[in-house]
């Protein structure tokens, strides 16, 4: 991919869902033992339908979007802002979209608008910055 | 916009990018004068300046800059285009 191929409003998307097994793996990896992400009954006492997916696992998919799709190879992720708007539950299918919102030729940096949706709700919005150091 | 206004706003950008409020910009300052001024912080400076002043630079313009004074001059020229 060359720098000139990146055009404003171009977008990339990926779909994913998070399983309970992946939740268990991330709990061990991160050390985040909050029962909100492990115990359905506890999560319901806090007003949720069931245990809630770790927000960091949504961020992990943003990493995949940036590292493998836009800008992909040659990209260096340098910034992230994210708002978690609705809870994501294990097994729900998410469509994560990154859209080129601005482009600095001088810095070879892309700013992406980010949005993550399930079939019926927007679970997260934000923005990310990535520098492109790939070949022209 | 005056040169001193640009220096003032650029100073705020430097303080933010390097997380150091003690940095005092001078026209002859270069990357050699700031310990944390590496390639990624350089990119942050450029992008932050583009946003702050509402301008875009080319890679050639940025590559040719030799010091902060030339950066301020570039911003000033772009604002009076």
Backbone of each chain as ProteinMPNN parsed JSONL, in Angstrom:
{"seq_chain_A": "XXXXXXXXXXXXXXXXXXXXXXXXXXXXXXXXXXXXXXXXXXXXXXXXXXXXXXXXXXXXXXXXXXXXXXXXXXXXXXXXXXXXXXXXXXXXXXXXXXXXXXXXXXXXXXXXXXXXXXXXXXXXXXXXXXXXXXXX", "coords_chain_A": {"N_chain_A": [[0.857, -1.194, 0.0], [0.526, 2.24, -0.805], [1.112, 5.598, 0.357], [-0.425, 7.503, -0.997], [-2.683, 6.126, -1.663], [-4.443, 6.253, 0.364], [-7.43, 7.714, 1.086], [-9.609, 10.362, 1.986], [-12.492, 9.518, 3.822], [-12.429, 6.914, 2.963], [-12.933, 3.534, 4.006], [-12.663, 0.785, 6.309], [-13.711, -2.389, 7.47], [-14.381, -4.812, 10.046], [-15.719, -7.871, 11.293], [-16.683, -9.33, 14.387], [-17.063, -11.556, 17.187], [-17.162, -12.053, 20.697], [-16.251, -14.707, 22.673], [-17.161, -16.635, 25.615], [-15.003, -18.14, 26.395], [-12.863, -16.684, 25.363], [-13.112, -14.471, 26.961], [-12.39, -15.583, 29.415], [-9.717, -16.168, 28.925], [-8.672, -13.605, 28.55], [-9.093, -12.558, 31.071], [-7.202, -13.878, 32.618], [-4.881, -13.062, 31.319], [-4.909, -10.253, 31.679], [-5.385, -9.831, 34.373], [-7.62, -8.645, 35.322], [-10.07, -9.055, 37.411], [-12.671, -8.355, 37.837], [-15.944, -9.154, 38.656], [-18.005, -8.355, 37.047], [-17.398, -9.062, 34.494], [-17.477, -11.76, 34.533], [-19.46, -13.042, 35.988], [-22.716, -13.76, 35.628], [-24.966, -13.39, 37.33], [-24.059, -11.522, 39.188], [-23.547, -9.375, 37.426], [-26.115, -8.762, 36.669], [-27.109, -7.643, 39.002], [-26.061, -5.176, 38.821], [-27.482, -4.048, 36.867], [-27.166, -4.953, 34.283], [-27.713, -7.181, 31.454], [-26.366, -9.569, 31.408], [-23.085, -10.994, 32.038], [-20.53, -8.699, 31.05], [-18.677, -7.897, 28.145], [-15.175, -7.364, 28.235], [-14.011, -4.081, 27.826], [-11.496, -3.73, 26.806], [-11.181, -5.797, 25.036], [-12.601, -4.99, 22.849], [-10.992, -2.919, 22.128], [-8.811, -4.448, 21.413], [-9.669, -5.488, 19.003], [-9.767, -3.172, 17.547], [-7.086, -2.74, 17.306], [-6.509, -4.837, 15.556], [-7.923, -3.96, 13.32], [-6.514, -1.652, 12.619], [-3.889, -2.588, 12.38], [-4.039, -4.601, 10.477], [-5.696, -3.818, 8.419], [-6.394, -0.962, 7.965], [-4.254, 1.578, 8.495], [-2.963, -0.831, 7.927], [-0.279, -3.037, 6.975], [2.804, -1.475, 7.572], [1.763, 0.477, 9.07], [1.759, 2.415, 12.089], [0.468, 2.471, 15.153], [-0.598, 5.233, 16.977], [-2.325, 6.614, 18.628], [-5.383, 6.771, 20.558], [-8.805, 7.332, 21.208], [-11.664, 6.562, 22.974], [-15.121, 5.933, 23.487], [-17.209, 4.025, 25.437], [-20.34, 3.081, 24.753], [-22.637, 1.454, 24.988], [-23.334, -1.665, 26.657], [-21.527, -4.593, 25.673], [-22.308, -7.912, 25.044], [-21.209, -11.304, 25.583], [-20.927, -13.273, 22.636], [-22.479, -11.657, 20.963], [-22.605, -10.283, 17.709], [-20.347, -8.04, 16.309], [-19.818, -5.2, 14.283], [-17.058, -3.537, 13.33], [-15.935, -0.409, 12.363], [-13.634, 1.582, 10.592], [-12.957, 4.786, 9.498], [-11.356, 6.994, 7.306], [-10.681, 10.069, 8.541], [-9.096, 12.322, 8.635], [-6.005, 13.417, 7.152], [-2.629, 13.778, 7.332], [-0.244, 14.863, 5.267], [2.311, 15.776, 5.755], [3.071, 14.615, 8.172], [2.508, 12.074, 7.632], [0.274, 10.846, 8.762], [-2.727, 9.239, 9.648], [-5.996, 9.987, 10.724], [-8.53, 8.203, 12.15], [-12.026, 7.742, 12.182], [-13.843, 5.886, 14.459], [-16.17, 3.24, 14.92], [-18.307, 1.008, 16.517], [-20.71, -1.429, 16.108], [-23.473, -3.44, 17.107], [-26.129, -5.576, 15.957], [-28.292, -4.036, 16.765], [-27.478, -1.82, 18.212], [-25.212, 0.864, 18.975], [-22.127, 0.286, 20.233], [-19.687, 1.448, 20.767], [-17.765, 4.4, 20.14], [-15.219, 6.421, 18.645], [-11.861, 7.577, 18.073], [-8.839, 7.115, 16.24], [-5.305, 7.344, 15.8], [-2.827, 6.836, 13.367], [0.4, 6.392, 12.168], [1.874, 6.186, 8.967], [4.357, 4.207, 7.719], [5.007, 2.782, 5.575], [5.998, 1.433, 2.358], [6.312, 3.396, -0.601]], "CA_chain_A": [[0.0, 0.0, 0.0], [1.276, 3.495, -0.789], [0.451, 6.673, 1.097], [-1.413, 8.184, -1.837], [-3.908, 5.316, -1.789], [-5.363, 6.557, 1.467], [-8.287, 8.833, 0.675], [-10.607, 10.715, 2.995], [-13.768, 8.791, 3.824], [-12.232, 5.469, 2.753], [-13.218, 2.839, 5.249], [-12.447, -0.659, 6.407], [-14.478, -2.923, 8.589], [-14.238, -6.227, 10.368], [-16.752, -8.371, 12.191], [-16.174, -10.247, 15.394], [-17.804, -11.703, 18.432], [-16.29, -12.471, 21.789], [-16.802, -15.877, 23.36], [-16.858, -16.725, 27.053], [-13.648, -18.678, 26.529], [-11.932, -15.565, 25.154], [-13.193, -13.661, 28.184], [-11.59, -16.249, 30.455], [-8.302, -15.995, 28.568], [-8.267, -12.216, 28.799], [-9.072, -12.34, 32.528], [-5.895, -14.363, 33.081], [-3.843, -12.212, 30.711], [-4.919, -8.883, 32.196], [-5.514, -9.752, 35.822], [-8.852, -7.923, 35.652], [-10.96, -10.083, 37.969], [-13.987, -7.77, 38.108], [-16.988, -10.145, 38.329], [-18.873, -7.831, 35.986], [-17.028, -9.734, 33.246], [-17.386, -13.208, 34.752], [-20.573, -13.602, 36.768], [-23.984, -13.221, 35.109], [-25.838, -12.949, 38.424], [-23.502, -10.265, 39.704], [-23.751, -8.328, 36.418], [-27.535, -8.362, 36.703], [-27.333, -6.749, 40.157], [-25.612, -3.839, 38.413], [-28.386, -3.541, 35.838], [-26.852, -5.48, 32.953], [-28.44, -8.403, 31.108], [-25.475, -10.695, 31.739], [-21.708, -10.485, 32.126], [-20.221, -7.732, 29.988], [-17.365, -8.089, 27.504], [-14.129, -6.39, 28.579], [-13.812, -3.045, 26.81], [-10.179, -3.892, 26.184], [-11.262, -6.723, 23.909], [-13.011, -4.168, 21.699], [-9.759, -2.229, 21.739], [-7.964, -5.439, 20.725], [-10.132, -5.574, 17.615], [-9.318, -1.937, 16.893], [-5.691, -3.028, 16.952], [-6.541, -5.667, 14.344], [-8.386, -3.126, 12.209], [-5.435, -0.742, 12.239], [-2.683, -3.325, 12.025], [-4.206, -5.531, 9.35], [-6.593, -3.312, 7.37], [-6.283, 0.45, 7.626], [-3.519, 1.466, 7.245], [-2.409, -2.159, 7.68], [1.18, -3.168, 7.002], [3.456, -0.172, 7.466], [1.131, 1.398, 10.004], [2.2, 2.45, 13.486], [-0.646, 3.026, 15.92], [-0.034, 6.241, 17.888], [-3.274, 7.265, 19.528], [-6.744, 6.226, 20.621], [-9.817, 7.851, 22.133], [-12.826, 5.694, 22.787], [-16.241, 6.0, 24.426], [-18.038, 2.824, 25.447], [-21.684, 3.669, 24.83], [-23.59, 0.436, 25.427], [-22.607, -2.902, 26.984], [-21.449, -5.682, 24.7], [-22.419, -9.196, 25.738], [-20.543, -12.4, 24.857], [-21.688, -13.909, 21.565], [-23.078, -10.685, 20.044], [-21.755, -9.964, 16.571], [-20.007, -6.617, 16.23], [-19.159, -4.678, 13.087], [-16.16, -2.435, 13.683], [-15.636, 0.352, 11.153], [-12.68, 2.684, 10.658], [-13.101, 5.666, 8.336], [-10.318, 8.027, 7.311], [-11.305, 11.357, 8.841], [-8.143, 13.347, 8.212], [-4.755, 12.855, 6.646], [-1.548, 14.749, 7.301], [0.837, 14.437, 4.378], [3.601, 16.125, 6.351], [3.393, 13.646, 9.223], [2.035, 10.76, 7.15], [-0.592, 10.334, 9.825], [-4.16, 9.147, 9.413], [-6.919, 9.951, 11.85], [-9.677, 7.36, 11.801], [-13.228, 7.695, 13.003], [-14.134, 4.497, 14.808], [-17.53, 2.974, 15.355], [-18.57, -0.418, 16.681], [-22.159, -1.634, 16.211], [-24.104, -4.751, 17.0], [-27.284, -5.451, 15.053], [-29.306, -3.074, 17.211], [-26.979, -0.73, 19.067], [-23.82, 1.307, 18.832], [-21.498, -0.001, 21.525], [-18.512, 2.293, 21.013], [-17.302, 5.32, 19.102], [-13.943, 7.005, 19.028], [-10.954, 7.921, 16.979], [-7.484, 6.581, 16.391], [-4.279, 7.925, 14.929], [-1.795, 5.889, 12.961], [1.399, 6.886, 11.221], [2.18, 5.204, 7.927], [5.78, 4.184, 7.364], [5.151, 1.771, 4.543], [6.676, 1.796, 1.12], [5.554, 4.068, -1.659]], "C_chain_A": [[0.89, 1.24, 0.0], [0.431, 4.576, -0.125], [-0.665, 7.318, 0.286], [-2.721, 7.404, -1.983], [-4.914, 5.601, -0.683], [-6.124, 7.84, 1.151], [-9.317, 9.094, 1.765], [-11.905, 9.967, 2.744], [-13.634, 7.327, 3.414], [-12.423, 4.749, 4.074], [-12.863, 1.36, 5.149], [-13.279, -1.16, 7.576], [-14.136, -4.388, 8.831], [-15.353, -6.599, 11.343], [-16.128, -9.336, 13.188], [-17.246, -10.493, 16.443], [-16.858, -12.293, 19.458], [-16.967, -13.618, 22.536], [-16.47, -15.827, 24.853], [-15.444, -17.254, 27.269], [-12.601, -17.572, 26.325], [-11.949, -14.624, 26.353], [-12.314, -14.262, 29.283], [-10.094, -16.054, 30.189], [-7.835, -14.58, 28.891], [-8.214, -11.929, 30.301], [-7.716, -12.753, 33.089], [-4.787, -13.434, 32.587], [-3.756, -10.859, 31.409], [-4.876, -8.798, 33.707], [-6.74, -8.978, 36.264], [-9.896, -8.945, 36.108], [-12.336, -9.527, 38.325], [-15.082, -8.768, 37.71], [-18.013, -9.638, 37.312], [-18.633, -8.575, 34.68], [-17.017, -11.257, 33.379], [-18.663, -13.83, 35.299], [-21.885, -12.962, 36.307], [-24.862, -12.648, 36.232], [-25.353, -11.624, 39.001], [-23.756, -9.12, 38.727], [-25.2, -7.838, 36.437], [-27.822, -7.446, 37.897], [-26.902, -5.319, 39.837], [-26.457, -3.281, 37.264], [-28.102, -4.024, 34.434], [-27.6, -6.791, 32.712], [-27.654, -9.66, 31.479], [-24.077, -10.117, 31.913], [-21.385, -9.685, 30.873], [-18.823, -7.999, 29.44], [-16.395, -6.995, 27.968], [-14.0, -5.354, 27.444], [-12.487, -3.213, 26.086], [-10.208, -4.883, 25.028], [-11.805, -6.03, 22.66], [-11.786, -3.414, 21.183], [-8.83, -3.189, 20.995], [-8.369, -5.567, 19.26], [-9.808, -4.305, 16.844], [-7.859, -2.095, 16.467], [-5.632, -3.849, 15.669], [-6.955, -4.843, 13.128], [-7.253, -2.247, 11.68], [-4.223, -1.52, 11.709], [-2.807, -4.166, 10.771], [-5.016, -4.941, 8.198], [-6.344, -1.852, 6.994], [-5.486, 1.187, 8.697], [-2.949, 0.082, 6.958], [-0.894, -2.17, 7.769], [1.833, -1.804, 6.758], [2.873, 0.841, 8.43], [1.73, 1.285, 11.395], [1.109, 3.182, 14.267], [-0.103, 3.989, 16.962], [-1.046, 6.88, 18.814], [-4.651, 6.649, 19.454], [-7.583, 7.028, 21.599], [-11.055, 7.012, 21.904], [-13.865, 5.952, 23.869], [-17.018, 4.691, 24.302], [-19.471, 3.258, 25.731], [-22.742, 2.703, 25.339], [-22.805, -0.828, 25.763], [-22.626, -3.884, 25.816], [-21.474, -6.984, 25.492], [-21.748, -10.302, 24.913], [-21.476, -13.008, 23.805], [-22.34, -12.938, 20.6], [-22.094, -10.379, 18.914], [-21.589, -8.454, 16.452], [-19.407, -6.316, 14.862], [-18.364, -3.452, 13.509], [-15.735, -1.732, 12.393], [-14.627, 1.454, 11.456], [-12.757, 3.486, 9.372], [-12.044, 6.753, 8.414], [-10.981, 9.399, 7.43], [-10.393, 12.523, 8.494], [-6.817, 12.669, 7.891], [-3.719, 13.972, 6.628], [-0.432, 14.224, 6.42], [2.201, 14.674, 5.016], [4.028, 15.09, 7.382], [3.103, 12.22, 8.794], [1.206, 10.067, 8.236], [-2.049, 10.352, 9.377], [-4.888, 9.269, 10.738], [-8.159, 9.205, 11.391], [-10.834, 7.629, 12.747], [-13.546, 6.223, 13.241], [-15.572, 4.364, 15.28], [-17.706, 1.462, 15.427], [-20.057, -0.601, 16.946], [-22.483, -3.116, 16.288], [-25.305, -4.573, 16.066], [-28.215, -4.322, 15.46], [-28.785, -1.942, 18.084], [-25.54, -0.38, 18.704], [-23.15, 1.116, 20.19], [-20.291, 0.892, 21.811], [-18.263, 3.215, 19.827], [-15.964, 5.894, 19.571], [-13.125, 7.409, 17.824], [-9.58, 7.326, 17.283], [-6.557, 7.295, 15.426], [-3.249, 6.854, 14.605], [-0.875, 6.55, 11.939], [1.667, 5.79, 10.207], [3.645, 5.301, 7.539], [6.046, 3.114, 6.311], [5.842, 2.31, 3.306], [5.743, 2.54, 0.191], [5.81, 3.367, -2.979]], "O_chain_A": [[1.89, 1.291, 0.717], [-0.794, 4.479, -0.056], [-1.725, 7.639, 0.823], [-3.743, 7.964, -2.381], [-6.085, 5.236, -0.782], [-5.534, 8.906, 0.973], [-9.83, 8.164, 2.387], [-12.349, 9.81, 1.607], [-14.601, 6.571, 3.501], [-12.111, 5.288, 5.136], [-12.778, 0.782, 4.066], [-13.515, -0.439, 8.545], [-13.668, -5.096, 7.939], [-15.853, -5.768, 12.102], [-15.179, -10.056, 12.878], [-18.207, -9.733, 16.565], [-15.875, -12.951, 19.116], [-18.112, -13.502, 22.972], [-15.604, -15.066, 25.285], [-14.768, -16.86, 28.219], [-11.587, -17.528, 27.021], [-10.922, -14.05, 26.716], [-11.595, -13.55, 29.984], [-9.313, -15.808, 31.108], [-6.748, -14.38, 29.433], [-7.382, -11.143, 30.751], [-7.15, -12.06, 33.935], [-3.88, -13.07, 33.335], [-2.662, -10.374, 31.698], [-4.391, -7.815, 34.266], [-6.893, -8.683, 37.449], [-10.524, -9.614, 35.287], [-13.091, -10.177, 39.049], [-15.144, -9.184, 36.553], [-18.799, -10.421, 36.78], [-19.539, -8.709, 33.857], [-16.603, -11.963, 32.459], [-18.914, -15.017, 35.094], [-22.137, -11.784, 36.559], [-25.427, -11.563, 36.098], [-26.146, -10.721, 39.267], [-24.135, -8.023, 39.138], [-25.47, -6.653, 36.247], [-28.683, -6.571, 37.812], [-27.325, -4.371, 40.499], [-26.191, -2.192, 36.754], [-28.729, -3.558, 33.483], [-28.063, -7.432, 33.655], [-28.237, -10.688, 31.822], [-23.9, -8.899, 31.934], [-21.896, -9.959, 29.787], [-17.898, -8.295, 30.198], [-16.777, -5.83, 28.077], [-13.896, -5.708, 26.27], [-12.364, -2.885, 24.906], [-9.36, -4.823, 24.138], [-11.501, -6.44, 21.54], [-11.571, -3.289, 19.977], [-8.143, -2.788, 20.055], [-7.52, -5.734, 18.385], [-9.596, -4.347, 15.632], [-7.458, -1.636, 15.398], [-4.803, -3.589, 14.797], [-6.404, -5.009, 12.04], [-7.057, -2.115, 10.472], [-3.617, -1.138, 10.708], [-1.82, -4.419, 10.08], [-5.024, -5.507, 7.105], [-6.107, -1.545, 5.825], [-6.041, 1.407, 9.773], [-2.49, -0.162, 5.842], [-0.297, -1.414, 8.536], [1.448, -1.077, 5.842], [3.413, 1.935, 8.595], [2.151, 0.211, 11.824], [0.87, 4.37, 14.056], [0.761, 3.615, 17.755], [-0.659, 7.627, 19.712], [-5.044, 6.081, 18.435], [-7.124, 7.366, 22.691], [-11.449, 6.778, 20.761], [-13.521, 6.164, 25.032], [-17.43, 4.299, 23.21], [-19.777, 3.744, 26.819], [-23.655, 3.112, 26.056], [-21.724, -1.045, 25.215], [-23.607, -3.987, 25.079], [-20.756, -7.14, 26.48], [-21.725, -10.234, 23.684], [-22.66, -13.227, 24.06], [-22.726, -13.346, 19.505], [-20.894, -10.236, 19.148], [-22.56, -7.698, 16.489], [-18.592, -7.081, 14.347], [-18.921, -2.461, 13.982], [-15.244, -2.364, 11.458], [-14.75, 2.169, 12.45], [-12.635, 2.93, 8.281], [-11.855, 7.367, 9.464], [-11.73, 9.829, 6.553], [-10.865, 13.591, 8.102], [-6.548, 11.536, 8.289], [-3.919, 14.997, 5.977], [0.248, 13.26, 6.773], [3.127, 13.881, 4.845], [5.203, 14.73, 7.46], [3.418, 11.27, 9.511], [1.406, 8.899, 8.57], [-2.538, 11.331, 8.813], [-4.451, 8.722, 11.751], [-8.759, 9.538, 10.37], [-10.649, 7.731, 13.96], [-13.517, 5.417, 12.311], [-16.115, 5.246, 15.944], [-17.308, 0.732, 14.52], [-20.608, -0.016, 17.879], [-21.854, -3.94, 15.624], [-25.463, -3.516, 15.455], [-28.861, -3.713, 14.607], [-29.576, -1.18, 18.64], [-24.775, -1.205, 18.204], [-23.564, 1.718, 21.181], [-19.914, 1.073, 22.969], [-18.515, 2.862, 18.674], [-15.635, 5.847, 20.756], [-13.635, 7.559, 16.713], [-9.227, 7.075, 18.435], [-6.975, 7.782, 14.376], [-2.854, 6.07, 15.468], [-1.325, 7.179, 10.982], [1.685, 4.607, 10.547], [4.113, 6.345, 7.087], [7.162, 2.612, 6.179], [6.215, 3.481, 3.229], [4.53, 2.331, 0.204], [5.268, 3.771, -4.008]]}, "seq_chain_B": "XXXXXXXXXXXXXXXXXXXXXXXXXXXXXXXXXXXXXXXXXXXXXXXXXXXXXXXXXXXXXXXXXXXXXXXXXXXXXXXXX", "coords_chain_B": {"N_chain_B": [[-2.504, 37.096, 12.194], [0.164, 37.314, 14.487], [3.764, 36.919, 14.67], [4.567, 36.565, 17.307], [2.235, 35.656, 18.493], [1.985, 33.184, 17.266], [4.286, 31.943, 18.253], [3.54, 31.808, 20.939], [1.264, 30.112, 20.923], [2.38, 27.891, 19.782], [4.189, 27.233, 21.725], [2.505, 26.279, 23.741], [1.689, 23.937, 22.47], [4.115, 22.523, 22.34], [4.551, 22.191, 25.094], [2.451, 20.475, 25.687], [2.905, 18.232, 23.976], [5.425, 17.324, 24.82], [4.973, 17.073, 27.449], [5.955, 18.924, 29.289], [6.185, 21.768, 30.938], [8.183, 23.569, 31.167], [9.59, 24.112, 28.914], [10.987, 26.504, 26.826], [10.472, 28.189, 23.967], [12.697, 29.094, 21.38], [13.847, 30.908, 18.522], [16.038, 29.622, 17.334], [15.985, 27.076, 18.295], [16.348, 23.521, 18.137], [15.752, 20.008, 17.41], [17.793, 18.853, 18.756], [17.955, 20.165, 21.115], [15.989, 19.361, 22.842], [15.392, 16.758, 24.911], [13.459, 14.709, 24.622], [12.654, 14.803, 22.032], [11.889, 12.977, 19.566], [11.286, 10.859, 16.662], [8.552, 10.203, 16.721], [7.432, 12.089, 18.487], [7.993, 14.294, 16.999], [6.262, 13.96, 14.842], [3.872, 14.27, 16.23], [4.07, 16.949, 16.951], [3.906, 18.204, 14.448], [1.349, 17.429, 13.511], [-0.268, 18.42, 15.568], [0.219, 21.139, 15.291], [-0.789, 21.596, 12.732], [-3.491, 21.197, 13.244], [-4.002, 23.102, 15.234], [-3.501, 25.542, 13.953], [-4.985, 25.332, 11.698], [-3.996, 24.537, 9.189], [-2.254, 22.892, 6.433], [0.674, 21.039, 5.874], [3.254, 20.172, 3.529], [5.191, 17.162, 3.041], [7.722, 17.807, 2.157], [8.025, 20.493, 2.887], [8.127, 20.273, 5.669], [10.305, 18.607, 5.986], [12.355, 20.264, 5.28], [12.676, 22.055, 7.313], [14.742, 23.703, 9.65], [14.871, 24.688, 12.195], [13.003, 25.912, 15.069], [12.285, 28.535, 14.575], [12.066, 28.646, 11.778], [9.899, 26.99, 11.479], [7.884, 28.487, 12.689], [7.884, 30.631, 10.916], [6.977, 29.341, 8.627], [4.372, 28.643, 9.393], [3.352, 31.187, 9.767], [3.535, 32.215, 7.163], [1.763, 30.538, 5.866], [-0.604, 31.245, 7.043], [-0.998, 33.724, 6.069], [-1.384, 33.376, 3.446]], "CA_chain_B": [[-1.794, 36.497, 13.321], [1.535, 37.783, 14.569], [4.781, 35.913, 14.971], [4.574, 36.288, 18.75], [1.064, 34.817, 18.78], [2.314, 31.817, 16.84], [5.225, 31.409, 19.245], [2.798, 31.51, 22.168], [0.416, 28.928, 20.726], [3.278, 26.763, 19.537], [4.747, 26.873, 23.034], [1.512, 25.41, 24.4], [1.755, 22.63, 21.798], [5.341, 21.852, 22.814], [4.333, 21.779, 26.487], [1.555, 19.323, 25.679], [3.522, 17.07, 23.318], [6.551, 16.806, 25.611], [4.545, 17.026, 28.849], [6.98, 19.688, 30.008], [5.81, 23.185, 30.882], [9.366, 24.419, 31.315], [10.214, 24.361, 27.607], [10.859, 27.871, 26.326], [10.841, 28.164, 22.554], [13.508, 30.167, 20.801], [13.885, 30.698, 17.066], [17.105, 28.717, 16.884], [15.86, 25.767, 18.937], [16.241, 22.357, 17.249], [15.463, 18.748, 18.11], [18.943, 18.54, 19.617], [17.836, 20.895, 22.384], [14.935, 18.776, 23.672], [15.766, 15.341, 25.067], [12.404, 13.772, 24.216], [12.232, 15.119, 20.657], [12.213, 11.884, 18.657], [10.504, 10.9, 15.422], [7.114, 10.189, 16.997], [7.032, 13.389, 19.037], [8.062, 15.224, 15.868], [4.991, 13.802, 14.133], [2.823, 14.874, 17.061], [4.203, 18.408, 16.823], [3.418, 18.623, 13.136], [-0.106, 17.251, 13.442], [-0.885, 19.356, 16.512], [0.308, 22.485, 14.705], [-1.749, 21.653, 11.631], [-4.831, 21.335, 13.825], [-4.104, 24.365, 15.982], [-3.497, 26.708, 13.068], [-5.885, 25.099, 10.579], [-3.217, 24.527, 7.939], [-1.64, 21.614, 6.078], [2.031, 21.162, 5.348], [3.72, 19.048, 2.72], [6.326, 16.481, 3.662], [8.939, 18.531, 1.78], [8.119, 21.69, 3.729], [8.524, 19.877, 7.023], [11.657, 18.03, 5.928], [13.346, 21.322, 5.1], [12.764, 22.917, 8.494], [15.993, 23.522, 10.389], [14.704, 25.069, 13.598], [11.663, 26.364, 15.441], [12.023, 29.814, 13.906], [11.592, 28.36, 10.418], [8.554, 26.425, 11.621], [6.998, 29.624, 12.939], [7.792, 31.372, 9.657], [6.119, 28.554, 7.718], [2.984, 28.805, 9.852], [2.967, 32.582, 9.499], [3.335, 32.355, 5.717], [0.558, 29.795, 5.486], [-1.759, 31.988, 7.557], [-1.183, 34.961, 5.302], [-1.578, 33.014, 2.029]], "C_chain_B": [[-0.33, 36.95, 13.31], [2.494, 36.642, 14.896], [4.767, 35.563, 16.456], [3.367, 35.443, 19.153], [1.338, 33.369, 18.4], [3.284, 31.181, 17.824], [4.488, 30.988, 20.507], [1.98, 30.233, 22.022], [1.266, 27.68, 20.472], [3.94, 26.296, 20.841], [3.796, 25.954, 23.78], [1.538, 24.005, 23.793], [2.98, 21.853, 22.268], [5.154, 21.35, 24.252], [3.476, 20.525, 26.547], [2.251, 18.083, 25.111], [4.626, 16.459, 24.19], [6.215, 16.697, 27.103], [5.562, 17.741, 29.735], [6.675, 21.181, 29.849], [7.005, 24.124, 31.007], [10.047, 24.729, 29.983], [9.939, 25.801, 27.169], [11.359, 27.881, 24.885], [11.705, 29.365, 22.193], [13.612, 29.894, 19.301], [14.938, 29.691, 16.623], [17.053, 27.34, 17.561], [15.712, 24.673, 17.88], [15.923, 21.123, 18.087], [16.6, 18.368, 19.05], [18.795, 19.146, 21.006], [16.784, 20.308, 23.328], [15.15, 17.265, 23.714], [14.739, 14.399, 24.44], [11.979, 13.944, 22.752], [12.708, 14.01, 19.71], [11.245, 11.903, 17.469], [8.995, 10.925, 15.691], [6.644, 11.512, 17.592], [7.091, 14.455, 17.941], [6.75, 15.176, 15.067], [3.862, 14.458, 14.923], [2.87, 16.402, 16.98], [3.586, 18.897, 15.514], [1.898, 18.559, 13.079], [-0.819, 18.225, 14.377], [-0.858, 20.775, 15.952], [-0.674, 22.628, 13.543], [-3.166, 21.879, 12.167], [-5.005, 22.696, 14.494], [-4.254, 25.564, 15.047], [-4.364, 26.511, 11.822], [-5.186, 25.116, 9.234], [-2.74, 23.099, 7.666], [-0.256, 21.883, 5.513], [2.328, 19.985, 4.441], [4.897, 18.401, 3.437], [7.629, 17.208, 3.343], [9.118, 19.777, 2.645], [8.643, 21.335, 5.114], [9.958, 19.349, 7.033], [12.726, 19.119, 5.85], [13.512, 22.226, 6.315], [14.04, 22.625, 9.274], [15.872, 23.889, 11.854], [13.284, 25.594, 13.825], [11.303, 27.677, 14.73], [11.507, 29.612, 12.492], [10.183, 27.752, 10.444], [7.54, 27.552, 11.833], [6.82, 30.432, 11.638], [6.888, 30.654, 8.657], [4.653, 28.709, 8.108], [2.499, 30.216, 9.537], [2.681, 32.78, 8.021], [2.038, 31.689, 5.286], [-0.701, 30.534, 5.924], [-1.998, 33.281, 6.804], [-1.337, 34.672, 3.816], [-2.95, 33.504, 1.562]], "O_chain_B": [[0.322, 36.966, 12.267], [2.092, 35.564, 15.334], [4.934, 34.4, 16.824], [3.465, 34.609, 20.053], [0.967, 32.445, 19.124], [3.127, 30.016, 18.19], [4.775, 29.936, 21.079], [2.004, 29.372, 22.901], [0.92, 26.574, 20.887], [4.212, 25.109, 21.022], [4.22, 24.967, 24.381], [1.423, 23.009, 24.507], [2.889, 20.661, 22.561], [5.546, 20.232, 24.585], [3.729, 19.624, 27.346], [2.188, 17.007, 25.706], [4.748, 15.238, 24.287], [7.048, 16.287, 27.912], [5.97, 17.235, 30.781], [6.876, 21.769, 28.786], [6.846, 25.344, 30.956], [10.984, 25.526, 29.937], [8.792, 26.248, 27.149], [12.531, 27.612, 24.624], [11.471, 30.487, 22.64], [13.476, 28.749, 18.872], [14.741, 28.982, 15.636], [17.974, 26.537, 17.412], [15.045, 24.863, 16.862], [15.836, 21.192, 19.313], [16.393, 17.646, 20.026], [19.431, 18.696, 21.959], [16.697, 20.715, 24.486], [15.096, 16.586, 22.689], [15.104, 13.41, 23.804], [11.04, 13.29, 22.298], [13.79, 14.097, 19.129], [10.479, 12.851, 17.299], [8.246, 11.589, 14.973], [5.572, 12.003, 17.239], [6.316, 15.411, 17.962], [6.208, 16.208, 14.672], [2.999, 15.122, 14.35], [1.832, 17.062, 16.945], [2.842, 19.877, 15.488], [1.241, 19.509, 12.655], [-1.853, 18.79, 14.02], [-1.817, 21.527, 16.124], [-1.316, 23.668, 13.394], [-3.936, 22.658, 11.605], [-6.034, 23.353, 14.332], [-5.032, 26.48, 15.313], [-4.469, 27.41, 10.988], [-5.714, 25.644, 8.255], [-2.808, 22.224, 8.528], [-0.049, 22.839, 4.767], [1.721, 18.922, 4.573], [5.517, 18.999, 4.316], [8.543, 17.225, 4.167], [10.227, 20.08, 3.084], [9.504, 22.027, 5.657], [10.723, 19.609, 7.962], [13.858, 18.924, 6.294], [14.402, 23.076, 6.336], [14.381, 21.47, 9.528], [16.68, 23.451, 12.673], [12.483, 25.701, 12.896], [10.155, 27.889, 14.337], [10.606, 30.327, 12.053], [9.383, 27.978, 9.536], [6.47, 27.559, 11.224], [5.71, 30.859, 11.318], [6.126, 31.291, 7.929], [3.793, 28.886, 7.246], [1.367, 30.407, 9.093], [1.703, 33.433, 7.656], [1.308, 32.212, 4.444], [-1.737, 30.461, 5.262], [-3.077, 33.867, 6.89], [-1.414, 35.598, 3.008], [-3.316, 33.304, 0.404]]}, "name": "protein", "num_of_chains": 2, "seq": "XXXXXXXXXXXXXXXXXXXXXXXXXXXXXXXXXXXXXXXXXXXXXXXXXXXXXXXXXXXXXXXXXXXXXXXXXXXXXXXXXXXXXXXXXXXXXXXXXXXXXXXXXXXXXXXXXXXXXXXXXXXXXXXXXXXXXXXXXXXXXXXXXXXXXXXXXXXXXXXXXXXXXXXXXXXXXXXXXXXXXXXXXXXXXXXXXXXXXXXXXXXXXXXXXXXXXXXXX"}
